Amino acid sequence: LVLGIFLIISLLMYYWQPLFMLFSLLKDATSYWYRYSYVGSMFLVFMASLFFEKWSNEPQNNIVPLLKATVSIAGISLVAWYFLPKVSEIRWVQSGIFLGMIVFILCLVSASHLQRYKKYVVVSLCLLVGSELSYNTYLLIMNMFSEVKVYQNYVKQQDRQITALKKYDAGYYRISQTKVKGEEDNINITANYNEAYGFNYWSIASYISSPSGTQLKLLSDLGYRTEGDRISIVNTSILPTDSFLGVKYILSPYPIKGLEKITLQKANEKDVYKNPYALPLGFIVHDIAERSNGLNVFDYENEVYTQAAAIPTKIFKPLAYEKVATKGGMRYKFKIPTGNYSVYGSLPWKWSVDGTKLDLNGKMQQVYSTWLSPSVFYVPTTDEDSGYIELQTNDQNAFNELQLYLLDLDQLAKVTNELKEQSVDVKLNVENGKANFTVDNKQNKRYLQTTIPYESGWVVKLNGKEIMPKLLDNTLMALPLEKGKNNITMEYHVVHLKLGALLTLVGIILLSGTWYLTKKYNRGRK
C-alpha cells in the first residue's frame, strides 16, 4: 500500500501540473520534462531492492530461476548488440525485440510456480510494464537518436585542439566559439553551451538551471542576450565584449574580421583564431560604467570603454542603410566607408516569430527571433564597399527598427592597447578559489578592473584590509587602488559551508541514533 501511494505520487510529479510546480520549487520548469526522471527511476530501483531483500529470505533453490533469467537476458543483450544491424532506422526494432524477450522470460520465471489466477496477474503485469518500456524506448530513440561514433569523434578532436591551445598559450584567458556539437548547418543556434566544463577551459558561455542573474544581465547588456533566465546566447564573437572579458581565442569555422588565425590543428571544422584586442584578467582603468541605463548594446559598449580609458571612445559608429521591401520580408542595404571596419547589427523584436531567418550578405544564414537565436549578429563582408541584411519573416510588425553599426577596429586596437600599456605593472596569480594581484599604481583615483564576477562569498583585501569592490554593471569587480604598491588578495568561501556541515553532522547523528534504537527495540522483542 505504501509503495503504491508513493508510485502514484511519483507519477503525479510528472503528469499533474500543481504537484509538478511544487516539486520544481515553484519555478517555471518547462521543456525537457524528463530532466527529473531520475527521481522516479530511483523509486523504481528502491522497489526492486525490496524485492531482492525478500528473495534473499527464500530457500536457496528458488534462486535458480533468477539465475536462468539473468543468463538469458545477458545472452539476448550480446546477440542484439553484436549481430543485429546497427542502422539508426531499425534501432527501435532492436530495442523492442530485446525488451520483449526480457518480458517473456520474466513472465515464465515469475509465473512458473504460481496458482493459475496468480499466473494471469503476474503475466499481465509483466506485459503491461514491458509494453510501456518498449513504447517509451521507441519514442526516445526516434526523437533523441544520435550515433555514438559521431559524438566520440567530436570529443576526441575537440580535446586535442584544446590541449594544443593550452600548450601554445599557458596564460590566463577565456575561450569562446561560434559552433558547437549539435548545431545544424547554416542555422547557427544551439543549446550546447557547456563544453568549457567538458574540456576544462574558461569561457563566457554556460547553461545551468540556476545561473547568476547579474552575470546574465551583464552579458545581455554587452550583446549576448538571455534566454529563459538560464542561458546567454553566445554563438558569435562580439569583439569589444569578448576583448573586455578576456576572451583571447575563438574557435570558429569561418573568419571574423579583426581575429587572427593561428597555426593550430583544425578540429570539427573549427580553426583557432586569436583576438589581438583581448584584455587581461585584471587591468587598470580610470572609472567604471556602472549600469547600462537604457542604452542599446552598441552605445553601452562605447560607454564602458569611455569610462575605462577616461577619454570619449566611439568604437561603434551608426551605419546608414536603405530599406527595400522583398517578397518575404525586408532587405537592408548599406555601404561601408573606407577604413578598417566590421559590421554588427540587431533587429529587436517585440514578440517571437517562428520561421524567421536573416540572410547576412549572402555569406551566412541565421535563425532569428525565436528560441536560442541571438540578438546581436555579425555581418560577414568582403572587400567590396557594400552589403546587405535580408529579413525573411511572416510578421514584419514584430520587429523594431534595425540597429546597424560599424565596429572601428583601429579605435578598438587603440583603446585596448592603452589599457594594456597602463596595466603592464599588474602581476597576477590565480588558483582554485583564489586570485592575487600585485599592482604598482603611479596615479590616484584609479581602479583594478577584473573580469571576475562578484558573489557574496568573495573576501577581498587591499594591503591587508578588507574592502568592498565597485561593480561594473552590478557584476564585475573593480578594486580601488592606493597610490604606490597594492597587494590585493581575493578568496572565495562557500556561503553557509559551516552551517551546511553542521546540519549534515546532525543528520548523521539522528540517523545513527534511529538505527541503534531500532536495532535495540528489535532485540528486546525477540
C-alpha positions in Angstrom: 0.0 0.0 0.0 2.8 2.4 0.9 4.7 1.6 -2.3 1.6 2.1 -4.3 0.9 5.5 -2.8 4.5 6.6 -3.5 4.3 5.2 -7.0 1.2 7.3 -7.7 2.8 10.4 -6.2 6.0 9.9 -8.3 3.8 9.7 -11.4 1.8 12.7 -10.5 5.0 14.7 -10.1 5.3 14.5 -13.9 1.8 14.5 -15.1 -0.2 16.7 -12.7 0.8 20.3 -13.1 0.2 21.5 -9.5 2.4 18.8 -8.0 5.0 19.3 -10.7 5.1 23.0 -10.0 5.6 22.3 -6.3 8.2 19.7 -7.0 10.1 22.2 -9.2 10.2 24.6 -6.2 7.7 27.0 -7.7 9.9 27.7 -10.7 9.0 27.6 -14.3 10.5 24.3 -15.4 9.1 23.9 -18.9 10.7 21.7 -21.7 12.8 18.6 -21.2 10.3 17.1 -18.8 12.4 14.0 -18.3 15.2 16.0 -16.6 13.7 15.0 -13.3 13.1 11.4 -14.2 16.0 10.3 -12.0 13.7 10.8 -9.0 11.1 8.3 -10.4 13.9 6.0 -11.5 15.3 6.0 -8.0 12.0 5.0 -6.6 11.8 2.0 -9.0 15.3 1.0 -8.0 14.2 1.1 -4.4 11.2 -1.1 -5.1 13.5 -3.6 -6.9 15.8 -3.6 -3.8 12.9 -4.5 -1.6 12.1 -7.4 -4.0 15.6 -8.8 -3.8 15.6 -8.3 0.0 12.5 -10.6 0.2 14.1 -13.0 -2.3 17.2 -13.4 -0.2 15.0 -14.8 2.7 13.6 -17.6 0.5 15.0 -21.1 0.3 18.2 -21.2 -1.9 16.7 -23.5 -4.6 14.4 -20.6 -5.6 17.4 -18.6 -6.9 17.8 -21.0 -9.9 15.0 -19.4 -12.0 16.5 -16.0 -11.3 20.0 -17.1 -12.4 18.5 -18.6 -15.6 16.7 -15.3 -16.3 19.9 -13.3 -15.8 21.9 -15.5 -18.1 19.2 -15.5 -20.7 18.9 -11.7 -20.6 22.7 -11.3 -20.9 22.7 -13.6 -23.8 20.0 -11.7 -25.6 21.9 -8.5 -25.0 25.0 -9.8 -26.6 23.1 -11.1 -29.6 21.3 -7.8 -30.0 24.5 -5.8 -29.8 26.9 -7.8 -31.9 24.7 -9.5 -34.5 21.8 -7.2 -35.3 22.5 -4.4 -37.8 23.4 -1.0 -36.2 21.3 1.1 -38.6 19.5 4.1 -37.0 16.2 3.4 -38.6 15.9 -0.1 -37.0 17.4 0.6 -33.6 13.9 0.9 -32.2 13.1 -2.6 -33.6 16.2 -4.0 -31.9 15.2 -2.4 -28.6 11.6 -3.7 -29.0 12.7 -7.2 -29.6 15.2 -7.1 -26.8 12.7 -5.8 -24.2 10.0 -8.2 -25.5 12.3 -11.1 -24.9 13.1 -9.9 -21.4 9.5 -9.6 -20.5 8.7 -13.0 -21.9 11.5 -14.6 -19.8 10.4 -12.7 -16.7 6.8 -13.9 -17.2 7.8 -17.5 -17.4 10.1 -17.3 -14.4 7.7 -15.3 -12.3 4.6 -17.4 -13.1 6.1 -20.9 -13.2 5.2 -22.0 -9.6 2.1 -19.9 -9.1 -1.5 -20.8 -9.0 -3.5 -20.2 -12.2 -5.1 -16.9 -11.3 -1.8 -15.5 -9.9 -0.1 -16.5 -13.1 -2.5 -14.4 -15.1 -2.0 -11.4 -12.8 1.8 -11.7 -13.0 1.9 -12.2 -16.7 -0.5 -9.3 -17.2 1.7 -7.0 -15.1 4.8 -8.1 -16.9 3.2 -7.5 -20.3 2.0 -4.0 -19.1 5.4 -3.0 -17.9 7.1 -4.4 -20.9 4.8 -2.6 -23.3 5.3 0.7 -21.5 9.1 0.3 -21.6 9.1 -0.7 -25.3 6.9 2.2 -26.3 8.9 4.8 -24.4 12.1 3.3 -25.8 10.6 3.7 -29.3 9.7 7.3 -28.6 13.1 8.2 -27.2 15.2 6.5 -29.9 13.1 8.0 -32.7 13.4 11.5 -31.3 16.7 11.6 -29.5 18.9 9.2 -31.5 22.4 10.1 -32.4 25.4 8.0 -33.5 27.8 7.4 -30.6 30.8 7.3 -33.0 30.0 10.9 -34.2 30.0 12.1 -30.6 33.2 10.2 -29.8 34.9 11.6 -32.8 33.8 15.2 -31.9 35.1 14.8 -28.4 38.5 13.4 -29.5 39.1 16.2 -32.0 38.0 18.9 -29.6 40.1 17.6 -26.7 43.2 17.5 -29.0 42.5 21.1 -30.1 42.1 22.5 -26.6 45.2 20.6 -25.3 47.2 22.0 -28.2 45.9 25.5 -27.5 46.9 25.3 -23.8 50.4 24.2 -24.8 50.6 27.1 -27.3 49.5 29.6 -24.6 49.7 28.7 -20.9 48.4 32.1 -19.7 45.1 33.2 -18.1 42.4 33.7 -20.7 38.9 32.7 -21.9 37.9 30.8 -25.0 34.7 31.2 -27.0 33.4 29.6 -30.1 30.9 30.1 -32.9 29.9 26.5 -33.5 29.5 23.5 -31.1 28.3 19.9 -31.2 24.7 19.5 -32.1 24.3 22.6 -34.2 22.6 22.2 -37.5 24.3 23.6 -40.6 23.5 27.2 -41.6 21.2 27.6 -38.6 23.6 28.9 -36.0 21.6 28.1 -33.0 22.4 25.6 -30.2 21.7 24.8 -26.6 25.1 23.1 -26.1 27.0 25.7 -24.1 28.8 23.6 -21.5 31.8 22.5 -23.5 34.1 24.6 -21.2 33.2 22.2 -18.4 33.8 19.1 -20.6 37.2 20.2 -21.9 38.3 22.2 -18.9 38.8 25.8 -20.1 37.4 29.2 -19.1 34.6 30.6 -21.2 31.8 33.1 -21.1 29.2 30.5 -22.1 27.3 28.1 -19.9 23.9 26.5 -19.5 22.8 25.7 -15.9 19.5 25.6 -14.1 20.3 28.3 -11.5 22.7 30.8 -13.0 23.7 34.2 -11.6 21.1 36.8 -12.6 23.7 39.6 -12.6 26.0 37.7 -14.9 23.2 37.0 -17.3 22.3 40.7 -17.3 25.9 41.8 -17.9 26.3 39.6 -20.9 22.9 40.7 -22.2 23.8 44.4 -21.8 27.0 43.6 -23.8 25.2 41.9 -26.6 24.7 38.2 -25.7 21.0 38.1 -24.9 19.5 36.0 -22.2 17.2 33.1 -23.0 14.7 31.6 -20.5 16.5 33.2 -17.5 19.0 30.3 -17.8 21.4 30.9 -20.7 23.4 33.5 -22.6 23.3 33.1 -26.4 27.0 33.1 -27.2 27.1 31.9 -30.8 29.2 34.6 -32.5 32.1 36.9 -31.4 31.1 40.4 -30.4 34.7 41.6 -30.4 34.5 44.5 -27.9 32.6 42.4 -25.5 35.0 39.4 -25.9 38.0 41.7 -25.6 36.8 43.3 -22.4 36.0 39.9 -20.8 39.4 38.4 -21.7 38.3 36.1 -24.5 41.7 35.6 -26.2 40.8 32.8 -28.5 37.7 32.0 -30.6 37.1 28.6 -32.3 35.2 29.2 -35.5 34.6 27.5 -38.9 34.5 30.9 -40.5 36.7 34.0 -40.2 35.6 37.1 -38.3 37.3 40.4 -39.3 39.7 41.5 -36.6 40.6 38.0 -35.5 43.9 36.4 -36.4 44.1 32.8 -37.5 46.9 30.8 -35.7 48.6 27.7 -36.9 46.9 25.1 -34.7 45.2 21.9 -36.0 41.7 22.3 -37.2 39.1 20.3 -35.3 35.4 19.7 -36.0 35.6 22.2 -38.9 36.8 24.9 -36.5 40.1 26.9 -36.7 41.6 28.7 -33.8 41.6 32.5 -34.0 43.4 34.8 -31.7 41.8 38.0 -30.5 44.6 40.6 -30.5 42.4 43.1 -28.6 41.8 40.8 -25.6 42.4 42.4 -22.2 44.0 40.5 -19.3 42.0 39.2 -16.3 42.9 42.4 -14.4 43.7 45.8 -15.9 43.9 49.4 -14.7 41.0 51.7 -15.5 40.1 55.3 -14.6 36.4 54.8 -13.9 33.5 52.3 -14.1 30.4 52.3 -16.3 28.2 51.0 -13.5 24.9 50.4 -15.4 23.6 50.5 -19.0 20.8 53.0 -18.1 18.7 52.1 -21.1 21.5 52.4 -23.7 21.5 49.9 -26.6 24.3 47.4 -26.7 26.5 49.4 -29.1 26.2 52.7 -27.2 26.8 50.9 -23.9 30.0 49.3 -25.3 31.2 52.8 -26.1 30.3 54.0 -22.6 32.2 51.1 -20.9 35.4 51.8 -22.9 35.0 55.6 -22.5 34.9 55.3 -18.7 37.7 52.8 -18.6 40.1 54.9 -20.7 38.8 58.3 -19.4 38.5 59.6 -23.0 35.5 59.7 -25.3 35.6 56.4 -27.2 33.5 55.6 -30.2 34.4 52.0 -31.1 30.8 51.5 -32.5 29.5 54.1 -35.0 26.0 54.1 -36.6 25.9 52.9 -40.2 23.3 54.3 -42.5 21.2 51.9 -44.6 18.4 51.8 -47.2 15.3 49.6 -46.8 13.9 47.7 -49.7 10.8 45.6 -49.4 11.1 42.0 -50.6 8.6 39.2 -51.3 9.4 37.5 -47.9 10.3 40.5 -45.8 12.8 43.4 -45.9 16.3 44.0 -47.2 18.6 46.5 -45.6 21.3 47.7 -47.9 24.4 49.5 -46.7 27.7 50.9 -47.9 30.9 50.6 -45.9 33.2 53.7 -45.8 36.9 53.5 -46.3 38.6 52.2 -43.2 39.2 49.2 -41.0 35.7 48.3 -40.1 33.5 45.3 -39.4 29.7 45.3 -39.3 27.3 44.3 -36.5 23.6 44.6 -36.2 20.5 43.9 -34.1 16.8 43.8 -35.0 15.0 44.0 -31.7 11.7 42.0 -31.8 8.5 42.6 -29.8 7.5 39.0 -29.9 8.9 35.8 -31.3 8.2 34.8 -34.9 8.9 31.2 -35.7 10.5 30.6 -39.2 12.3 34.0 -39.3 15.7 34.0 -40.8 18.4 36.5 -41.6 20.4 36.4 -44.8 23.7 38.1 -43.8 25.2 39.4 -47.0 24.8 36.1 -48.8 27.6 34.7 -46.6 25.6 33.2 -43.7 22.1 32.3 -42.7 20.9 32.9 -39.2 17.6 31.8 -37.5 16.2 34.8 -35.7 13.6 36.0 -33.2 13.0 32.5 -31.8 14.2 30.2 -29.1 18.0 30.2 -28.8 18.5 32.8 -31.5 20.9 35.7 -30.9 20.0 39.4 -30.8 23.3 40.9 -32.0 24.7 39.4 -35.1 28.0 39.7 -37.1 27.7 40.5 -40.8 30.4 39.0 -42.9 31.7 41.4 -45.5 34.1 41.3 -48.4 36.5 43.9 -49.9 33.5 45.5 -51.6 32.1 48.6 -50.1 28.5 47.5 -50.0 26.5 44.7 -48.4 23.0 43.8 -47.2 21.0 42.1 -44.5 17.7 40.5 -45.5 15.0 39.8 -43.0 12.8 36.8 -44.0 9.7 36.7 -41.8 5.9 36.2 -41.8 5.4 39.2 -39.5 7.3 42.3 -40.1 5.3 44.1 -37.4 7.1 42.1 -34.7 10.4 44.0 -35.4 11.6 47.4 -34.3 14.0 49.4 -36.5 17.3 47.9 -37.4 20.3 48.9 -35.3 23.3 48.7 -37.7 26.8 49.7 -36.5 30.3 49.8 -37.8 33.0 48.5 -35.4 36.1 50.7 -35.8 38.8 48.1 -35.4 41.5 50.8 -35.3 39.8 52.5 -32.5 39.3 49.2 -30.6 43.0 48.5 -31.0 43.9 52.0 -29.8 41.8 51.8 -26.6 42.7 48.2 -25.7 46.4 48.9 -26.3 46.2 52.0 -23.9 44.6 49.8 -21.3 47.2 47.1 -21.7 50.1 49.7 -21.5 48.9 51.2 -18.3 48.5 47.8 -16.8 52.0 46.4 -17.5 52.8 46.5 -13.8 49.9 44.3 -12.8 51.0 40.9 -11.7 48.5 38.1 -11.4 48.3 34.6 -9.8 45.1 32.6 -9.9 44.4 29.3 -8.0 41.2 27.5 -7.4 39.0 29.9 -5.4 41.8 32.5 -5.1 43.3 35.4 -7.0 46.2 37.6 -6.1 47.1 40.8 -7.8 50.2 43.0 -7.3 49.8 46.5 -8.7 52.3 49.3 -8.8 49.9 52.3 -9.2 51.5 55.6 -10.1 48.4 57.8 -10.1 45.5 58.5 -7.7 41.8 57.5 -8.3 42.3 54.5 -10.4 40.8 51.0 -10.3 41.9 47.5 -11.0 39.1 46.2 -13.2 38.8 42.5 -13.0 36.6 40.2 -15.1 35.8 38.1 -12.0 32.1 38.3 -11.2 31.1 39.3 -7.7 29.4 36.9 -5.4 28.7 37.2 -1.6 31.3 34.5 -0.9 34.3 36.7 -2.1 36.5 38.2 0.6 38.7 41.0 -1.0 41.6 42.6 0.8 43.8 45.5 -0.2 47.1 45.7 1.6 45.6 43.5 4.4 42.4 45.5 4.8 39.1 44.1 3.7 37.4 46.2 1.1 34.1 46.2 -0.9 34.7 46.4 -4.6 33.0 48.7 -7.0 30.9 46.7 -9.6 30.7 47.2 -13.3 27.0 46.7 -14.3 26.5 45.2 -10.8 28.7 42.2 -11.7 32.4 42.6 -12.4 34.6 43.6 -9.5 36.7 46.8 -9.8 39.0 47.4 -6.9 40.0 51.0 -5.8 43.8 51.4 -5.8 46.0 53.3 -3.5 49.0 55.3 -4.9 52.1 53.1 -4.8 52.2 49.4 -4.0 49.0 47.5 -3.9 48.8 43.9 -2.8 45.3 42.5 -3.5 44.1 39.1 -2.3 40.8 37.6 -3.3 39.5 34.4 -1.7 36.2 32.7 -2.2 34.4 31.0 0.7 31.4 28.8 0.0 28.4 30.6 1.6 27.0 28.8 4.7 29.5 26.0 4.4 29.9 25.6 8.1 26.2 25.6 8.7 25.7 23.0 6.0 28.4 20.8 7.6 26.8 21.2 11.0 23.4 20.2 9.6 25.0 17.2 7.9 26.6 16.1 11.1 23.2 16.5 13.0 21.6 14.3 10.3 24.2 11.6 10.6 23.8 11.6 14.4 20.0 11.3 14.1 20.2 8.6 11.5 22.7 6.6 13.6 20.6 7.1 16.7 17.5 5.9 14.9 19.3 2.8 13.6 20.7 2.0 17.1 17.3 2.4 18.8 15.5 0.3 16.2 18.1 -2.5 16.5 17.8 -2.4 20.3 14.0 -2.4 20.1 14.0 -5.5 17.8 16.4 -7.3 20.1 14.0 -6.6 23.0 11.1 -8.1 21.1 13.0 -11.3 20.4 
